[in-house]
Amino acid sequence: MSRRIEASGALVEAMNDAVRFRTAAVLLILMGTMVVNVVRLATSGDQGFSDEPIGVPLVMGMLVVYEGLTLLWLWRFRDRSRPLSGGWMYANAAIECSAPTALGFAIVAGGLVTLEQAALGPASHMYGLFIVLSILHVRLPVGVFAGAVSAVGLGVLVITADDGFGASAGGDGFLPQSVEVFSAVLVLATGGAAGLVALRMRRYLLTAVAEAEARQEAERDLQAAALIQQSLMPSEAPSVEGFEIVGWNRPADQTGGDYYDWVPLEDGRFAVCIADVTGHGLGPAMITCFCRAYARSALRVERRIAAALNRLNGELNQDLSAGRFVTFATVVLTPGNDRVVSISAGHGPLMIYRRGGGEVESFGADALPLGVHDGDDGVEPVAHRLAEGDAFVLVTDGFFEWANASREQFGMERLRRSLARHGDQDGDRLIQSLLNDVETFVGSAPQPDDLTAVVIRRRSSGQESGP
């Protein structure tokens, strides 16, 4: 792993959490052991509190105090952003793994058992407890060191009781010395095994932290891309004499493959555009950015709308990879004039709400989507007349392809009926009403695709021409 990952704050915090957790676990186990021992003494018929060796509660009490103070220090009085030093970890392992040895001698000092019995009794079982929990130091050498300290401690008990252990299996000794030496070797091997598990845990932890940091970095990139994409869309409605123009967009992810735009042309006309790149996410979002730039350039350079569309298609055809394409439509207005022209490359349907009869007209695409082929489709824009109150509505397929839990799409027919019901509303409210109808139909089904809508309404006489 890279040094950057090794030193990352997330890794340090995760390792510190592991050590805090193990310290709390040790403290709880020790306190539980003491409670069990108190209950045992209180209910024992052959031994009471007065017979308990003073060294046992002294050692246990000192160990509990040590673990409690350690936990308090780890939680309250040290900088959690800094890694724990290796020296502290080794010292902690030495203190903990020496405690069973001290407890064994304390039991023997009380005259209750012999050293050989203490070496095989409950005190010796604590070696395994501390070795196992040393894994949470997440360092191989610490686990091996814990095993070594435990093995030495057990060896001290064995050597001290050499007279008892030195006899043969059939003699006066408790067990052959070779058996106890083998027990010490097993304790050492247990420490080695704990170290290997700690090493594996560390590798998993490093991988998890690296993946988490990669996800966070990707999330930051997506947020930056979303801000850039949103900043490229118009921030306010334009002022075009005789028209109200409103646009709205909501991506399915942080970034999307839809966009809308309006472009003032050199001859005084005004172009309103909408586009939908295949897919949604960061890749399509990048395509919308250069599609917008190409479209603005083509519309301003080419006087004929069909020529501008062909120019835009040629640029995108060179840039888009196989399987990528863009549906695109533009409506060109002349300020103060009721005549508008539209042209669509794979985008549709385009809809006009006729206020006079409350009807909705729809139009299909005039050419193939952009980027599908390199050539002139030979299409020309379609002219429309907008009476006062009529609305030209452009939407992306996210509106009518959104399906409910039964996988039934909202569909174009429902969208047309919705537009017929709400068509008299001003632009912002009209888009919101269309959206409400779609969301009511789909219920709790998540938004699968980007949503974009543009409303171009011919103003009634007496209405202001500004936004």
C-alpha positions as CSV (number, residue, x, y, z in Angstrom):
1,M,0.0,0.0,0.0
2,S,1.1,3.5,-0.6
3,R,2.5,5.7,2.2
4,R,-0.4,8.1,1.6
5,I,-2.9,5.3,2.5
6,E,-0.8,4.1,5.4
7,A,-0.8,7.6,6.9
8,S,-4.4,8.5,6.1
9,G,-6.6,9.8,8.8
10,A,-9.3,7.2,8.1
11,L,-6.8,4.3,8.7
12,V,-5.4,5.9,11.9
13,E,-8.9,6.4,13.2
14,A,-9.9,2.8,12.4
15,M,-6.8,1.3,14.1
16,N,-7.3,3.6,17.1
17,D,-10.9,2.4,17.3
18,A,-9.8,-1.2,17.3
19,V,-7.4,-0.6,20.2
20,R,-10.1,1.3,22.2
21,F,-12.5,-1.6,21.5
22,R,-10.1,-4.3,22.7
23,T,-9.3,-2.3,25.8
24,A,-13.0,-2.0,26.6
25,A,-13.4,-5.7,25.9
26,V,-10.5,-6.6,28.3
27,L,-11.9,-4.4,31.0
28,L,-15.4,-6.0,30.7
29,I,-14.0,-9.5,30.7
30,L,-11.9,-8.8,33.8
31,M,-14.8,-7.2,35.7
32,G,-17.1,-10.1,34.7
33,T,-14.4,-12.6,36.0
34,M,-14.3,-10.7,39.3
35,V,-18.0,-10.8,39.6
36,V,-18.1,-14.5,38.9
37,N,-15.4,-15.1,41.5
38,V,-17.3,-13.0,44.1
39,V,-20.4,-15.1,43.5
40,R,-18.3,-18.3,43.7
41,L,-16.9,-17.3,47.1
42,A,-20.2,-16.2,48.4
43,T,-21.9,-19.5,47.6
44,S,-18.9,-21.8,48.3
45,G,-19.3,-24.0,51.3
46,D,-15.6,-24.8,51.8
47,Q,-14.0,-21.4,51.2
48,G,-15.2,-17.9,52.1
49,F,-13.9,-14.4,51.5
50,S,-11.5,-14.7,54.5
51,D,-9.8,-17.7,52.9
52,E,-9.2,-15.9,49.5
53,P,-5.5,-15.1,49.0
54,I,-5.0,-11.3,49.2
55,G,-2.6,-11.4,46.2
56,V,-5.4,-12.5,43.8
57,P,-7.8,-9.6,44.2
58,L,-4.7,-7.3,44.4
59,V,-3.4,-8.4,41.0
60,M,-6.9,-8.4,39.5
61,G,-7.7,-5.0,40.9
62,M,-4.4,-3.5,39.7
63,L,-5.1,-5.0,36.2
64,V,-8.7,-3.6,36.2
65,V,-7.4,-0.1,37.3
66,Y,-4.7,-0.2,34.6
67,E,-7.2,-1.2,31.8
68,G,-9.7,1.4,33.1
69,L,-7.1,4.2,33.1
70,T,-5.9,3.1,29.6
71,L,-9.4,3.2,28.2
72,L,-10.0,6.6,29.7
73,W,-6.8,7.9,28.2
74,L,-7.6,6.4,24.8
75,W,-11.1,8.0,24.8
76,R,-10.6,11.3,26.5
77,F,-7.1,12.5,26.8
78,R,-5.2,11.8,23.6
79,D,-5.4,13.1,20.1
80,R,-7.4,10.5,18.1
81,S,-6.0,11.7,14.8
82,R,-2.5,10.5,15.8
83,P,-1.5,6.8,15.5
84,L,-0.6,4.9,18.7
85,S,3.1,4.4,19.0
86,G,4.6,1.0,18.6
87,G,6.4,1.4,22.0
88,W,3.1,1.8,23.8
89,M,1.6,-1.2,22.1
90,Y,4.5,-3.4,23.1
91,A,4.4,-2.1,26.7
92,N,0.7,-2.7,26.9
93,A,1.1,-6.3,25.6
94,A,3.9,-6.9,28.1
95,I,1.8,-5.7,31.1
96,E,-1.3,-7.7,30.1
97,C,0.5,-10.9,29.2
98,S,2.6,-10.8,32.4
99,A,-0.6,-10.5,34.5
100,P,-1.5,-14.3,34.3
101,T,2.0,-15.1,35.6
102,A,1.7,-12.7,38.5
103,L,-1.8,-14.1,39.2
104,G,-0.4,-17.7,39.2
105,F,2.2,-16.8,41.8
106,A,-0.4,-14.9,43.9
107,I,-2.6,-18.0,44.0
108,V,0.3,-20.1,45.0
109,A,1.3,-17.6,47.7
110,G,-2.1,-18.0,49.2
111,G,-1.3,-21.6,49.8
112,L,-4.4,-22.9,47.9
113,V,-2.6,-24.7,45.1
114,T,0.9,-25.8,44.0
115,L,2.8,-24.0,41.3
116,E,2.2,-26.9,38.9
117,Q,-1.6,-26.6,39.6
118,A,-1.4,-22.9,39.1
119,A,0.3,-23.4,35.7
120,L,-2.6,-25.4,34.5
121,G,-5.4,-23.6,36.3
122,P,-7.6,-20.6,35.4
123,A,-4.8,-18.1,35.6
124,S,-2.9,-19.7,32.8
125,H,-6.0,-19.6,30.6
126,M,-5.7,-15.8,30.6
127,Y,-2.6,-16.0,28.4
128,G,-4.9,-17.0,25.5
129,L,-7.3,-14.2,26.3
130,F,-4.7,-11.5,26.0
131,I,-3.0,-13.1,23.0
132,V,-6.3,-13.3,21.1
133,L,-7.2,-9.7,21.9
134,S,-3.7,-8.6,20.8
135,I,-5.0,-9.2,17.3
136,L,-6.9,-5.9,17.6
137,H,-3.6,-4.0,17.7
138,V,-3.6,-4.9,14.0
139,R,0.1,-5.4,14.0
140,L,1.9,-8.8,13.4
141,P,4.9,-8.1,15.7
142,V,2.6,-7.2,18.6
143,G,0.8,-10.5,18.4
144,V,4.1,-12.4,18.3
145,F,5.4,-10.4,21.2
146,A,2.3,-11.1,23.3
147,G,2.8,-14.8,22.6
148,A,6.5,-14.6,23.5
149,V,5.8,-12.8,26.8
150,S,3.1,-15.3,27.7
151,A,5.4,-18.3,26.8
152,V,8.2,-16.8,29.0
153,G,5.7,-16.3,31.9
154,L,4.5,-19.8,31.7
155,G,8.1,-21.0,31.4
156,V,8.9,-19.2,34.7
157,L,6.1,-21.1,36.4
158,V,7.4,-24.3,35.0
159,I,11.0,-23.7,35.9
160,T,10.1,-22.5,39.4
161,A,8.1,-25.7,40.0
162,D,10.9,-27.8,38.4
163,D,10.9,-30.4,41.2
164,G,7.3,-31.2,40.7
165,F,7.4,-31.3,37.0
166,G,10.7,-33.1,36.7
167,A,9.3,-36.5,37.7
168,S,8.1,-39.1,35.3
169,A,4.5,-39.5,34.4
170,G,4.2,-42.3,36.9
171,G,6.2,-40.7,39.7
172,D,5.3,-38.1,42.3
173,G,5.3,-35.2,39.8
174,F,2.1,-33.7,38.5
175,L,3.0,-33.9,34.8
176,P,6.2,-34.6,32.8
177,Q,8.3,-31.5,32.3
178,S,8.3,-32.1,28.5
179,V,4.5,-31.6,28.5
180,E,4.7,-28.2,30.2
181,V,7.5,-27.1,27.9
182,F,5.3,-28.1,25.0
183,S,2.5,-26.0,26.5
184,A,4.8,-23.0,26.6
185,V,5.7,-23.6,22.9
186,L,2.0,-23.8,22.1
187,V,1.4,-20.4,23.8
188,L,4.3,-19.0,21.7
189,A,2.7,-20.5,18.5
190,T,-0.6,-19.0,19.5
191,G,1.0,-15.6,19.6
192,G,2.4,-16.2,16.1
193,A,-1.0,-17.2,14.8
194,A,-2.5,-14.1,16.4
195,G,0.1,-12.0,14.6
196,L,-0.7,-13.6,11.2
197,V,-4.4,-12.9,11.8
198,A,-3.6,-9.3,12.7
199,L,-1.5,-9.0,9.5
200,R,-4.5,-10.3,7.5
201,M,-6.8,-7.9,9.3
202,R,-4.4,-5.0,8.6
203,R,-4.5,-5.8,4.9
204,Y,-8.2,-6.0,4.8
205,L,-8.3,-2.7,6.7
206,L,-5.9,-1.0,4.3
207,T,-8.0,-2.3,1.3
208,A,-11.2,-1.0,2.9
209,V,-9.7,2.4,3.7
210,A,-8.3,2.7,0.2
211,E,-11.7,1.8,-1.3
212,A,-13.5,4.3,1.0
213,E,-11.1,7.0,0.1
214,A,-11.5,6.2,-3.6
215,R,-15.3,6.4,-3.2
216,Q,-15.0,9.7,-1.3
217,E,-12.7,11.1,-4.1
218,A,-15.2,9.9,-6.7
219,E,-18.0,11.5,-4.8
220,R,-16.1,14.8,-4.6
221,D,-15.5,14.6,-8.4
222,L,-19.1,14.0,-9.0
223,Q,-20.1,16.9,-6.9
224,A,-17.7,19.1,-8.7
225,A,-18.9,17.9,-12.1
226,A,-22.5,18.4,-11.0
227,L,-21.8,22.0,-10.0
228,I,-20.0,22.6,-13.3
229,Q,-22.9,21.1,-15.3
230,Q,-25.5,23.0,-13.4
231,S,-23.6,26.3,-13.8
232,L,-23.7,25.8,-17.6
233,M,-27.4,25.7,-17.7
234,P,-29.3,29.0,-17.8
235,S,-29.6,30.5,-14.3
236,E,-32.6,32.7,-15.2
237,A,-35.4,33.0,-17.8
238,P,-34.5,35.1,-20.9
239,S,-36.3,38.2,-22.0
240,V,-37.7,37.7,-25.5
241,E,-40.4,40.0,-26.8
242,G,-43.7,38.2,-27.0
243,F,-42.6,35.0,-25.3
244,E,-42.3,33.4,-21.9
245,I,-39.5,30.8,-21.7
246,V,-38.9,28.5,-18.7
247,G,-36.5,25.6,-18.4
248,W,-36.1,22.9,-15.6
249,N,-33.8,20.0,-15.0
250,R,-33.5,17.2,-12.4
251,P,-30.8,14.5,-13.0
252,A,-31.3,11.0,-11.9
253,D,-27.9,11.0,-10.3
254,Q,-25.7,13.8,-9.2
255,T,-24.8,14.4,-12.8
256,G,-27.0,13.8,-15.8
257,G,-27.1,13.4,-19.5
258,D,-29.8,16.1,-20.2
259,Y,-29.4,19.8,-20.7
260,Y,-31.3,22.8,-22.0
261,D,-30.0,26.1,-23.2
262,W,-31.0,29.3,-25.0
263,V,-28.8,31.1,-27.5
264,P,-29.2,34.7,-28.8
265,L,-28.4,34.6,-32.5
266,E,-26.5,37.2,-34.5
267,D,-29.5,38.2,-36.6
268,G,-31.7,38.9,-33.6
269,R,-33.5,35.6,-33.4
270,F,-33.4,33.4,-30.3
271,A,-32.7,29.6,-30.2
272,V,-34.0,27.4,-27.4
273,C,-32.4,23.9,-27.2
274,I,-32.9,20.7,-25.3
275,A,-30.7,17.6,-25.5
276,D,-30.5,14.1,-24.1
277,V,-27.3,12.0,-24.1
278,T,-27.7,8.3,-23.8
279,G,-27.3,7.2,-20.2
280,H,-26.8,9.3,-17.1
281,G,-24.0,10.0,-14.8
282,L,-20.5,11.5,-15.2
283,G,-19.8,10.3,-18.7
284,P,-23.0,11.7,-20.3
285,A,-22.6,14.9,-18.2
286,M,-19.2,15.5,-19.8
287,I,-20.8,15.0,-23.3
288,T,-23.5,17.5,-22.5
289,C,-20.8,20.1,-21.8
290,F,-19.1,19.9,-25.2
291,C,-22.4,19.3,-27.0
292,R,-23.6,22.7,-25.5
293,A,-20.4,24.4,-26.7
294,Y,-20.7,22.8,-30.2
295,A,-24.4,23.7,-30.5
296,R,-23.8,27.4,-29.5
297,S,-21.0,27.7,-32.0
298,A,-23.0,26.0,-34.8
299,L,-26.1,28.1,-34.2
300,R,-24.2,31.3,-34.2
301,V,-22.0,30.5,-37.2
302,E,-24.6,28.9,-39.5
303,R,-27.5,31.1,-40.5
304,R,-29.7,28.1,-41.6
305,I,-30.9,26.0,-38.8
306,A,-30.5,22.8,-40.8
307,A,-26.9,23.6,-41.6
308,A,-26.3,24.3,-37.9
309,L,-27.7,20.8,-37.0
310,N,-25.5,19.1,-39.7
311,R,-22.4,21.0,-38.3
312,L,-23.3,19.9,-34.8
313,N,-23.7,16.3,-35.9
314,G,-20.4,16.3,-37.7
315,E,-18.6,17.5,-34.5
316,L,-20.3,15.0,-32.3
317,N,-19.8,12.1,-34.7
318,Q,-16.0,12.6,-34.3
319,D,-16.1,12.7,-30.5
320,L,-18.7,10.1,-29.5
321,S,-17.7,6.5,-28.9
322,A,-19.6,3.6,-30.4
323,G,-23.1,3.3,-28.9
324,R,-23.2,6.9,-27.7
325,F,-25.6,9.4,-29.3
326,V,-27.5,12.6,-28.5
327,T,-31.1,13.4,-29.2
328,F,-31.3,17.2,-29.8
329,A,-34.1,19.6,-30.6
330,T,-34.1,23.4,-31.1
331,V,-36.9,25.9,-31.5
332,V,-35.9,29.3,-33.1
333,L,-38.0,32.3,-32.2
334,T,-38.2,35.8,-33.7
335,P,-39.0,38.4,-31.1
336,G,-42.4,39.8,-31.4
337,N,-43.4,37.3,-34.2
338,D,-45.8,34.4,-33.8
339,R,-43.9,32.2,-36.2
340,V,-41.4,29.7,-34.8
341,V,-39.4,27.0,-36.4
342,S,-38.3,23.7,-34.9
343,I,-36.0,20.9,-35.9
344,S,-35.3,17.6,-34.1
345,A,-32.6,15.1,-34.3
346,G,-34.1,12.0,-32.7
347,H,-35.8,14.0,-30.0
348,G,-39.5,13.7,-29.6
349,P,-42.2,14.1,-29.4
350,L,-42.3,17.9,-29.4
351,M,-45.7,19.2,-28.2
352,I,-47.7,22.3,-28.7
353,Y,-50.6,23.2,-26.4
354,R,-53.3,25.1,-28.3
355,R,-55.0,27.3,-25.8
356,G,-58.0,28.0,-28.1
357,G,-59.3,24.4,-28.1
358,G,-57.3,23.0,-25.2
359,E,-55.8,20.5,-27.5
360,V,-52.2,19.1,-27.8
361,E,-50.4,18.6,-31.0
362,S,-47.3,16.4,-31.1
363,F,-44.5,16.1,-33.6
364,G,-41.9,13.3,-34.1
365,A,-38.2,13.7,-34.9
366,D,-37.1,15.1,-38.2
367,A,-33.7,13.3,-38.4
368,L,-31.6,10.6,-36.7
369,P,-30.0,11.3,-33.4
370,L,-26.7,13.2,-33.4
371,G,-23.6,11.0,-33.6
372,V,-25.3,8.0,-35.2
373,H,-23.8,8.7,-38.7
374,D,-21.8,11.3,-40.5
375,G,-23.8,12.9,-43.2
376,D,-26.5,15.3,-44.2
377,D,-30.0,14.1,-43.5
378,G,-31.4,16.7,-45.9
379,V,-34.0,17.8,-43.5
380,E,-35.4,21.3,-43.1
381,P,-37.0,23.0,-40.0
382,V,-40.7,22.9,-39.5
383,A,-42.6,26.2,-39.2
384,H,-45.3,26.7,-36.6
385,R,-47.7,29.5,-35.7
386,L,-48.3,30.1,-32.0
387,A,-51.4,32.0,-31.1
388,E,-51.6,34.0,-27.9
389,G,-51.4,31.6,-24.9
390,D,-50.2,28.6,-26.9
391,A,-47.2,26.8,-25.4
392,F,-44.4,24.9,-27.2
393,V,-43.3,22.1,-24.7
394,L,-40.1,20.2,-25.0
395,V,-39.4,17.3,-22.6
396,T,-36.9,14.5,-22.4
397,D,-37.9,10.8,-22.3
398,G,-37.5,10.6,-18.5
399,F,-41.0,12.0,-18.2
400,F,-42.9,9.5,-20.2
401,E,-40.6,6.4,-19.7
402,W,-40.8,6.5,-15.9
403,A,-42.6,3.3,-14.8
404,N,-44.5,2.5,-11.7
405,A,-44.0,-0.6,-9.5
406,S,-46.0,-2.7,-12.0
407,R,-43.5,-1.6,-14.7
408,E,-46.1,0.3,-16.6
409,Q,-44.7,3.5,-18.1
410,F,-46.4,6.9,-17.7
411,G,-46.4,7.1,-21.5
412,M,-46.9,9.8,-24.0
413,E,-50.7,9.6,-24.0
414,R,-50.9,10.4,-20.3
415,L,-48.3,13.2,-20.8
416,R,-50.5,14.7,-23.5
417,R,-53.5,14.5,-21.3
418,S,-51.6,16.1,-18.5
419,L,-50.5,18.9,-20.7
420,A,-54.0,19.4,-21.9
421,R,-55.2,19.8,-18.3
422,H,-52.5,22.2,-17.1
423,G,-51.6,23.9,-20.3
424,D,-53.0,27.3,-19.3
425,Q,-50.7,27.6,-16.3
426,D,-47.6,29.7,-16.5
427,G,-44.3,28.0,-17.4
428,D,-43.0,27.1,-13.9
429,R,-46.3,25.9,-12.6
430,L,-47.0,23.9,-15.8
431,I,-43.7,22.0,-15.5
432,Q,-44.4,21.3,-11.8
433,S,-47.9,20.1,-12.7
434,L,-46.6,17.7,-15.3
435,L,-44.0,16.4,-12.8
436,N,-46.7,16.0,-10.1
437,D,-48.8,13.9,-12.4
438,V,-45.9,11.6,-13.3
439,E,-44.8,11.2,-9.7
440,T,-48.4,10.4,-8.6
441,F,-48.6,7.7,-11.2
442,V,-45.2,6.1,-10.5
443,G,-45.6,6.2,-6.7
444,S,-42.5,5.2,-4.8
445,A,-40.7,4.0,-7.9
446,P,-37.2,5.7,-8.0
447,Q,-36.4,8.1,-10.8
448,P,-34.6,6.0,-13.4
449,D,-33.6,8.8,-15.9
450,D,-32.9,12.5,-16.0
451,L,-35.8,14.9,-16.3
452,T,-35.7,18.0,-18.4
453,A,-38.5,20.3,-19.6
454,V,-38.7,23.6,-21.5
455,V,-41.9,25.7,-22.0
456,I,-42.1,28.4,-24.7
457,R,-45.3,30.3,-24.4
458,R,-46.6,33.0,-26.7
459,R,-47.7,35.8,-24.4
460,S,-51.1,37.2,-24.5
461,S,-51.6,40.9,-25.4
462,G,-50.8,43.2,-22.5
463,Q,-48.4,40.8,-20.8
464,E,-44.9,42.0,-20.2
465,S,-42.2,40.6,-22.4
466,G,-39.7,40.3,-19.6
467,P,-39.2,37.2,-17.4
